Amino acid sequence: MKRVLITGGAGFLGSHLCDRFIKEGYHVIAMDNLITGDIRNIEHLFHLPNFEFYHHDVSKFIHVPGELDYILHFASPASPIDYLKIPIQTLKVGSLGIHNCLGLARVKGARVLIASTSEVYGDPSVHPQPEEYWGNVNPVGPRGVYDEAKRFQEAITMAYHTYHGLETRIVRIFNTYGPRMRLNDGRVLPAFIGQALRGEDLTVFGDGSQTRSFCYVDDLVEGIYRLLLSDYAYPVNIGNPSEITIKEFGEEIIKLTGTKQKLILKDLPVDDPKQRQPDITKAKAILDWEPKVSREEGLRITYDYFKSLPEEELYTAAYHREFVKN
């Protein structure tokens, strides 16, 4: 039985990856310090003999006994409300954290796949964004802690690949949604659905003309799985190229939820990207991958998930624990 370590395993994407690798017959080791992850995302796996959970901060030294075949580094705050509140941890997990994973991979002879992001493109001047585009990022802006952590993560991963001959894979993830997102994590989809369920007007930042491209989580996981098992070491965009404005998206949510709210415009945050759409030419050619789940179907599944949550969770603040400043 092959063994895989998934850092950030209790998070939104990490927990879905745990499910997929369990389904594929792997021994899965999830590692998470639970600063933004939630143990409830993986508690359904705890009874399985081929699942382990390590409550640990990957930014500190990591040791996993026994053989490891794969390491997937998905530990990181992933929404603006997270990385604006815990900027130092965001930088550390993208620098010290990946350094620890790469060191462990060398010792174990494991292949490493890192979760990079469309945020490496910043506020892009090229549209849609191909992997060859170097980006337009403000390193000292409020979003720089996340953008530059991911860009550094790509650079050190490629350095280990070229200098040490380590087997590495880099996925650039575009906006993804689905069950297990934190309802109040600040990203547009859970924010809109949460507001709709609470009977509040939907908050649109800017004039709503900025675009996003939303990929359902099952499609994303399929792309990641194929990339891990491929022989391609350079970055690959995984996302849904179906682009929509935030204003149109808000109107879709109002229609989906059957509520009567209206859209309220607020000032656009600093350095918020105006456009976001992946060029998935490489994913199609190298991985034979493209998204299958329509936005209509994916939103219905996600809405049903949020509706199933306890009502008090709708009104809970985004953070159920205090962050430690370090």
VMD Tcl script that draws the C-alpha trace (Angstrom):
set ca {
  {0.00 0.00 0.00}
  {1.53 3.32 -1.09}
  {1.75 6.01 1.60}
  {0.96 9.69 1.09}
  {1.41 12.67 3.44}
  {-1.10 15.50 2.92}
  {-0.27 18.71 4.79}
  {-3.28 20.92 5.45}
  {-5.23 17.67 5.46}
  {-8.08 19.03 7.60}
  {-8.68 21.99 5.29}
  {-11.19 22.35 2.49}
  {-9.00 21.00 -0.33}
  {-6.80 18.82 1.87}
  {-9.75 16.87 3.27}
  {-11.13 16.16 -0.20}
  {-7.68 14.93 -1.23}
  {-7.64 12.64 1.83}
  {-10.95 11.17 0.65}
  {-9.64 10.64 -2.87}
  {-6.44 8.90 -1.83}
  {-8.31 6.68 0.63}
  {-10.67 5.76 -2.22}
  {-7.66 4.93 -4.43}
  {-6.30 2.54 -1.78}
  {-3.48 4.63 -0.29}
  {-2.37 4.85 3.32}
  {-3.08 8.52 4.07}
  {-1.31 10.62 6.70}
  {-3.01 14.00 7.21}
  {-1.06 16.76 8.95}
  {-2.68 20.00 10.12}
  {-2.23 22.50 12.95}
  {-5.96 23.36 12.68}
  {-5.32 27.10 12.51}
  {-7.78 27.33 9.62}
  {-8.54 23.64 9.09}
  {-11.35 21.80 10.86}
  {-11.06 18.33 12.35}
  {-14.70 17.70 11.39}
  {-13.64 17.62 7.74}
  {-11.75 14.37 8.27}
  {-13.30 12.78 11.37}
  {-15.22 10.34 9.14}
  {-11.83 8.81 8.24}
  {-10.52 8.28 11.77}
  {-11.84 4.72 12.11}
  {-9.95 3.54 9.02}
  {-6.75 1.51 9.53}
  {-5.12 3.24 6.54}
  {-5.64 6.79 7.86}
  {-3.55 8.74 10.40}
  {-3.77 12.31 11.64}
  {-0.84 14.35 12.96}
  {-1.78 17.56 14.79}
  {1.35 19.48 13.85}
  {2.57 22.75 12.32}
  {4.45 21.95 9.12}
  {6.48 25.17 9.58}
  {8.27 23.32 12.39}
  {10.46 20.25 11.85}
  {8.42 17.31 10.58}
  {9.11 13.63 10.90}
  {6.96 10.79 9.60}
  {8.11 7.26 10.44}
  {8.18 4.61 7.73}
  {8.20 4.91 3.97}
  {6.55 7.73 2.05}
  {5.77 7.66 -1.64}
  {4.15 11.07 -2.05}
  {3.93 14.39 -0.19}
  {1.20 16.90 -1.07}
  {1.83 20.31 0.50}
  {-1.58 21.96 0.92}
  {-1.03 23.63 4.28}
  {-1.69 27.36 4.01}
  {-4.27 29.97 4.82}
  {-6.13 30.39 1.53}
  {-8.52 33.33 1.74}
  {-7.84 37.06 2.18}
  {-9.54 37.15 5.58}
  {-7.07 34.46 6.71}
  {-3.81 35.76 5.36}
  {-4.55 39.37 6.26}
  {-5.10 38.30 9.87}
  {-2.20 35.85 10.10}
  {0.37 37.18 7.60}
  {3.47 35.77 9.33}
  {2.09 32.22 9.49}
  {1.10 32.54 5.82}
  {4.66 33.42 4.86}
  {6.15 30.73 7.10}
  {4.05 27.88 5.76}
  {5.03 28.84 2.20}
  {8.72 29.04 3.05}
  {9.70 27.04 6.16}
  {6.82 24.63 5.58}
  {7.74 23.70 2.03}
  {11.44 23.56 2.98}
  {10.57 20.96 5.62}
  {8.47 18.98 3.14}
  {11.20 19.00 0.52}
  {13.78 17.90 3.09}
  {11.52 15.05 4.19}
  {10.97 14.07 0.56}
  {14.74 13.82 -0.01}
  {15.13 11.53 2.99}
  {12.18 9.34 1.98}
  {12.71 9.40 -1.78}
  {9.17 10.73 -2.15}
  {7.57 12.77 -4.93}
  {6.31 16.20 -3.85}
  {3.29 18.06 -5.25}
  {2.80 21.64 -4.07}
  {-0.40 23.68 -4.07}
  {0.39 26.94 -5.78}
  {-2.28 29.40 -6.83}
  {-3.58 31.70 -9.52}
  {-2.55 34.48 -7.11}
  {1.01 34.12 -8.44}
  {-0.34 36.03 -11.47}
  {-1.42 38.92 -9.21}
  {-3.68 41.44 -10.95}
  {-2.95 40.08 -14.42}
  {-2.25 42.13 -17.52}
  {-2.54 38.98 -19.65}
  {-5.93 37.29 -20.03}
  {-6.59 34.39 -19.74}
  {-3.50 33.46 -17.73}
  {-1.13 30.84 -19.21}
  {1.61 29.24 -17.13}
  {4.25 31.23 -19.04}
  {2.89 34.54 -17.70}
  {5.12 35.83 -14.87}
  {2.46 37.87 -13.14}
  {1.82 41.38 -11.86}
  {2.22 41.16 -8.08}
  {2.72 43.87 -5.46}
  {5.18 42.23 -3.01}
  {4.55 44.78 -0.25}
  {0.78 45.06 -0.62}
  {-1.64 43.40 1.82}
  {-2.02 40.34 -0.44}
  {1.74 40.06 -0.97}
  {2.20 37.74 2.00}
  {0.17 35.07 0.21}
  {1.23 35.79 -3.37}
  {4.95 35.90 -2.60}
  {4.81 32.88 -0.27}
  {3.41 30.86 -3.15}
  {5.90 32.27 -5.65}
  {8.79 31.43 -3.30}
  {7.29 27.97 -2.81}
  {7.39 27.39 -6.55}
  {10.98 28.65 -6.77}
  {12.38 26.46 -3.97}
  {10.47 23.43 -5.26}
  {11.97 23.89 -8.71}
  {15.41 24.39 -7.15}
  {15.13 21.05 -5.35}
  {14.04 19.49 -8.63}
  {16.94 20.86 -10.67}
  {19.69 20.74 -8.00}
  {18.79 17.57 -6.07}
  {16.88 15.72 -8.79}
  {13.80 15.52 -6.57}
  {10.56 14.50 -8.27}
  {8.28 17.53 -7.97}
  {4.92 18.72 -9.33}
  {3.39 22.21 -9.17}
  {-0.35 22.86 -9.47}
  {-1.64 26.42 -9.84}
  {-5.13 26.32 -8.39}
  {-7.81 28.76 -9.54}
  {-10.98 29.62 -7.60}
  {-12.45 26.38 -6.26}
  {-15.65 25.73 -4.34}
  {-17.67 22.92 -2.83}
  {-18.70 21.31 0.46}
  {-16.47 21.94 3.52}
  {-15.63 25.53 2.65}
  {-15.79 27.64 5.80}
  {-19.03 29.55 5.56}
  {-17.49 32.78 6.84}
  {-13.99 32.56 5.36}
  {-14.38 35.73 3.32}
  {-14.28 34.20 -0.16}
  {-17.04 35.28 -2.49}
  {-19.04 32.06 -2.82}
  {-19.48 31.19 0.88}
  {-19.89 34.90 1.64}
  {-22.76 35.22 -0.84}
  {-24.47 31.99 0.25}
  {-24.05 32.86 3.93}
  {-25.57 36.30 3.38}
  {-28.45 34.81 1.42}
  {-29.19 32.23 4.13}
  {-29.14 34.95 6.80}
  {-31.47 37.17 4.79}
  {-28.81 39.83 4.26}
  {-28.07 41.78 1.09}
  {-25.11 40.43 -0.89}
  {-21.92 42.48 -0.63}
  {-20.16 43.10 -3.94}
  {-16.76 44.81 -3.80}
  {-16.10 47.34 -6.55}
  {-18.68 47.66 -9.32}
  {-18.96 43.88 -9.72}
  {-17.30 43.85 -13.13}
  {-14.26 41.90 -11.90}
  {-14.29 38.28 -13.05}
  {-13.63 34.90 -11.49}
  {-13.70 31.34 -12.83}
  {-15.11 28.79 -10.37}
  {-14.07 25.12 -10.42}
  {-15.97 22.46 -8.47}
  {-13.76 20.66 -5.95}
  {-14.17 17.15 -7.42}
  {-12.90 18.38 -10.78}
  {-9.93 20.05 -9.11}
  {-9.02 16.91 -7.14}
  {-9.12 14.86 -10.34}
  {-6.71 17.28 -12.00}
  {-4.36 17.21 -9.01}
  {-4.39 13.42 -8.91}
  {-3.53 13.19 -12.60}
  {-0.75 15.76 -12.25}
  {0.81 13.90 -9.33}
  {1.01 10.71 -11.38}
  {2.24 12.48 -14.52}
  {5.89 13.08 -15.42}
  {5.57 16.88 -15.82}
  {7.56 19.01 -13.37}
  {6.59 22.54 -14.38}
  {3.52 24.48 -13.19}
  {0.10 23.47 -14.52}
  {-3.08 25.54 -14.21}
  {-6.04 23.61 -12.84}
  {-9.31 25.50 -12.87}
  {-12.51 26.06 -14.78}
  {-12.17 28.52 -17.69}
  {-15.88 29.43 -17.51}
  {-15.56 33.11 -16.56}
  {-18.27 35.17 -14.85}
  {-18.43 38.66 -13.34}
  {-18.96 38.93 -9.59}
  {-22.20 40.85 -10.23}
  {-23.54 38.06 -12.44}
  {-22.40 35.52 -9.88}
  {-24.29 37.31 -7.11}
  {-27.42 37.26 -9.26}
  {-26.95 33.50 -9.79}
  {-26.75 32.98 -6.01}
  {-29.94 35.02 -5.43}
  {-31.72 32.90 -8.04}
  {-30.33 29.65 -6.58}
  {-31.36 30.48 -3.02}
  {-34.75 31.91 -3.98}
  {-34.17 34.93 -1.76}
  {-35.17 38.54 -2.39}
  {-31.95 40.29 -1.41}
  {-30.22 42.86 -3.55}
  {-26.56 43.48 -4.36}
  {-24.79 46.17 -2.30}
  {-21.62 47.73 -3.73}
  {-18.60 48.44 -1.49}
  {-15.07 49.67 -2.16}
  {-12.75 47.22 -3.89}
  {-9.95 45.91 -1.60}
  {-6.35 46.91 -2.34}
  {-4.70 44.86 -5.12}
  {-7.85 42.79 -5.71}
  {-7.41 41.14 -9.13}
  {-9.78 42.46 -11.81}
  {-9.69 39.30 -13.93}
  {-9.12 35.64 -13.23}
  {-9.43 32.93 -15.87}
  {-7.13 29.95 -16.38}
  {-5.67 28.92 -19.69}
  {-5.91 25.12 -19.30}
  {-4.27 24.18 -22.62}
  {-1.46 22.37 -20.78}
  {-3.81 20.45 -18.48}
  {-5.79 19.24 -21.50}
  {-2.69 18.21 -23.45}
  {-0.56 16.74 -20.65}
  {-3.19 15.35 -18.26}
  {-6.15 14.86 -20.60}
  {-8.08 16.87 -18.02}
  {-10.83 19.44 -18.15}
  {-13.65 20.23 -15.71}
  {-16.84 18.18 -16.00}
  {-19.16 19.64 -13.33}
  {-21.23 22.62 -14.49}
  {-21.47 25.67 -12.25}
  {-25.21 25.10 -11.94}
  {-24.72 21.55 -10.63}
  {-21.77 22.41 -8.40}
  {-23.56 25.39 -6.83}
  {-26.61 23.26 -6.07}
  {-24.49 20.66 -4.24}
  {-22.62 23.38 -2.35}
  {-25.81 25.21 -1.40}
  {-27.33 21.96 -0.10}
  {-24.22 21.48 2.04}
  {-24.42 24.96 3.56}
  {-28.15 24.54 4.21}
  {-27.41 21.35 6.15}
  {-25.17 23.17 8.66}
  {-26.53 24.01 12.13}
  {-28.24 27.40 12.12}
  {-25.91 28.79 14.78}
  {-22.99 28.19 12.41}
  {-24.51 30.74 10.05}
  {-23.94 33.43 12.65}
  {-20.59 32.26 14.01}
  {-17.61 34.52 13.43}
  {-15.08 33.26 10.90}
  {-12.62 32.40 13.67}
  {-13.42 29.98 16.46}
  {-9.96 30.28 18.03}
  {-7.52 33.08 18.66}
  {-4.52 33.24 16.36}
  {-1.13 33.41 18.02}
  {1.13 36.16 16.76}
  {4.47 34.64 15.82}
}
mol new
graphics top color blue
foreach p $ca { graphics top sphere $p radius 0.5 }
foreach p [lrange $ca 0 end-1] q [lrange $ca 1 end] { graphics top cylinder $p $q radius 0.2 }
display resetview
